[in-house]
Amino acid sequence: MALLDDVKSELAAFEGDSPAAIKAQAAAMIRFGGGLRPVQNTYVIQAVFTSLDSAEWLRNTLRDVFGHEAEVNHLTRQTPNGPVETYVVLVTRNVVALALQTGLVDRRKQQVRGLPAEVVNGSIAQIKAAWRGAFMARGFLSDPGKASFLEIACPTEEAAMALCGVARRLGIQAKHRTLRSSERVTLKDPDAIERMLKLMGASRSAREWTGKRSDGEARGKANRLANFDDANMRRSAKAAAEASEKVQHAFEVLGDNIPDNLRQAGQLRIDHVDKSLEELGKLAEPQITKDAIAGRIRRLLQLAEKTEKARAAEGK
């Protein structure tokens, strides 16, 4: 969670947006964080965040840009995995006016189930800001080294489709899926994730995420190579042990009737079960290549097999 918190903090500190982009970000944060809620025959605007920086950004923006006061309430709830801290941004006055300003409702006072039309059809800066706001509200990012994903939990199917649609305008393919009655928008391609983080304004976190992911991939490759080497060693040891047993049997079959060069090669195999053919060749006097010692052991076994067959035929 530390990296996810860092990403949201970096996004909350992003500066340089146009007024239209700031409004798009605020609208997305409210839309994905909660939205318009009926309470005792009236309405409130409520948005819930796991990041204090995100909650404070929205509160300050509502005050400075939209002219509406909001409060931030800190809540703690217990879960099987321990306590979870949340921060609730709450607006209780002039709610309808703010809903109109942010596009939560249209001019007919109907709630917008996706993203405001002025955001969907807006500039690239507004689209980046909308993704930034949605991620600050309900974004998740995989830890480096695990299966890569960047995901946003969406309040409605329409909101998920809108988010996928504006991602295409950024040149990124995002996938909409339904998971346990929850609408999700997901990126799984590591390059797309890195690019989206940068587009949203989290360049530092993108570099950190990519660096840690590369380190994890390198460690994974090293582990795979080590496992591969271990498997090769086990196979080689098994083959050497089997060859040693066959040579021992060949010595019993042939007795003293073995050419000296074949006897030497066979004896080396018996005496040094743990060594490779190349190492056996270096132990020979004079030294020979691994192909040469393999050939001598092979001829020794063939000679023993031929002898056994001849004896079997004579016995008949």
TORTORZA-727070 format. One record per residue (C-alpha): x, y, z; residue in one letter. Coordinates in steps of 0.25 Angstrom, whole numbers, plus 5000, padded with zeros to 4 digits. Each point is the difference from the previous one (the first is absolute). Example, Ala and Ser with C-alpha at 12.3 -4.5 7.8 and 13.67 -1.06 7.14 Angstrom:
TORTORZA-727070
504949825031A/500650144998S/
end
This chain:
TORTORZA-727070
500050005000M/501250095002A/500250024985L/498550024998L/500050115011D/501250074993D/499350004987V/498850075005K/500850105008S/500850034988E/498750024992L/499450095011A/501350094998A/499950014985F/500050144995E/499850084987G/498649954996D/499150104993S/498750045008P/499249904991A/500949895003A/499950035015I/498549994999K/500149874993A/500949945010Q/499050055011A/498849944993A/500749874998A/500449995015M/498650035004I/499449904990R/500949885003F/500150045015G/498550005003G/499250114994G/498650055003L/499449935011R/498550025005P/500050025015V/498750035008Q/499250074988N/501250074995T/501349984994Y/501550005004V/501249984991I/501049905006Q/501349944996A/500849905007V/501549994999F/501149915006T/501050114998S/500050135008L/500750084990D/498949964990S/498950055009A/500750135004E/500250034985W/498549984997L/499650085012R/501050124996N/499549994986T/498650015003L/500350125009R/500950084991D/499549964986V/498549975002F/499850095012G/499449895009H/500449965014E/500249855003A/500549935012E/500949885001V/499649895010N/501049905005H/499449865002L/500749875004T/499349864997R/500549865004Q/500249904990T/500549855001P/501450064995N/500050115010G/499550145002P/499750094987V/500150155000E/499150074991T/499750154998Y/498650054996V/499950134993V/498550055003L/499350124994V/498650035006T/499750144996R/499650054985N/500249864996V/499150014987V/500850124996A/501349925001L/499549884994A/499650094987L/501450065001Q/500749875000T/499149934990G/499549905010L/498650034995V/499650064986D/499250124998R/498749925001R/500449975015K/500349854996Q/501249935006Q/501149974990V/500349855001R/501350014992G/501050124999L/499550144997P/499850024985A/501050125000E/501149915006V/499749894990V/500050104988N/501150095007G/501550024997S/501149905002I/500350085013A/498649985005Q/500149854997I/501349985007K/499450075012A/498849925000A/500849875001W/500950075011R/498750035008G/499449864998A/501449935004F/500150095012M/498649965004A/500049854997R/501349964994G/500849885003F/501449964995L/500749875001S/501349995008D/501349984991P/500349864997G/498649955000K/499149984989A/499950154994S/498750075001F/499450145002L/498550005003E/498950105004I/498749955007A/498950074993C/498650045006P/499249964988T/500249934987E/499850134992E/501250075008A/500849884997A/499750014985M/500350155000A/501349985007L/500449894989C/499550104989G/500950115005V/501249915002A/499949974985R/500150154997R/501449995007L/500449884992G/499849905011I/499149884999Q/499349985014A/499249875002K/498650015007H/499649885009R/499049965010T/500649945013L/499049955011R/499050114996S/501150104999S/500350084988E/501550014997R/500950064990V/501349934999T/501450024993L/500949885000K/501050034990D/501350065008P/500350104989D/498650055000A/500050015015I/501350085000E/499450094989R/498750035007M/500750035013L/500850104993K/498850064993L/499350015013M/501250085006G/500749905008A/501349994992S/500949985013R/499149885004S/500049944986A/501550005000R/500049935014E/499049904996W/500749974987T/501349995007G/499549905010K/499349924990R/501249994992S/500849965012D/498949895003G/500149954986E/501549995001A/499949925013R/498949914994G/500949974988K/501249975009A/499149915008N/499549934988R/501449984995L/500549955013A/498849905000N/500449964986F/501449985004D/499649925012D/499149914991A/501149984990N/501049965011M/499049905006R/499849944986R/501549994998S/500249945013A/498949904998K/500649974986A/501449985006A/499549915010A/499349914990E/501250004991A/500949965012S/499149885003E/500049964985K/501550005000V/500149925013Q/499149904993H/500950004988A/501249975008F/499449885006E/499649954987V/501350024993L/500949975011G/501550014996D/499650014985N/499950154999I/500950094992P/500950095008D/499450134995N/498649965002L/500349955014R/500650135004Q/498850084995A/499149905007G/500850015013Q/500050155000L/498549994999R/499849915012I/501050085009D/499550144997H/498449984999V/499850155003D/500950054989K/499650044986S/500649944987L/500950124998E/500649995014E/500249854998L/500750034987G/501050095008K/500249895010L/500449904989A/501549974997E/500350064990P/498850105000Q/498949984990I/498850084996T/498649975006K/499649944986D/501149915000A/499749945014I/498550004997A/500449914988G/500949915008R/498949985011I/499049974989R/500949904993R/500249935013L/498549995002L/499849954986Q/501149895002L/499449955013A/498650004993E/500649924988K/500749905009T/498749985008E/499249974988K/501149904995A/500049935013R/498549995000A/500049944986A/501049905004E/499249965012G/498849964990K/
end
